[in-house]
């Protein structure tokens, strides 16, 4: 199935191609200090494909803290955080915010808590390589926005990597 999501104003939108038609979608309420304040609840599937469309990169704020190994992509217009990315060995991985999903019945979400605050950086990166979405494309600009004309600059730390699937499902732990 294709899962759609976006921030509130639509500046950051994504399509997540999830193999098959999952009865349950994992939803991890992350216990890190950022996610607690934001109510961040995340999902990923290492066998899924994520296509992100950013209309105006100037309106995306990249937020890093702690180990600075994960980038929270915050829409600076509406404040929603639709995705988090991490770059490991020149490969981009991502998780998406279940609160930003548009077409998923909430009863499908299998909610759990996840706390990785005590996890060492090496273990953290290995876990993300296993569990996060490994096929991530981020495009900037594109189809007419409901706001101002799109710009085609890619200046906010967004990347376009290749694919490399792995197994598992966990949370963020920035
Ligand atoms: Zn927005």
Boltz pocket constraint, residues with backbone or C-beta under 6 A from the ligand:
constraints:
  - pocket:
      binder: B
      contacts: [[A, 7], [A, 8], [A, 9], [A, 10], [A, 11], [A, 12], [A, 75], [A, 76], [A, 77], [A, 78], [A, 79], [A, 80]]
      max_distance: 6.0
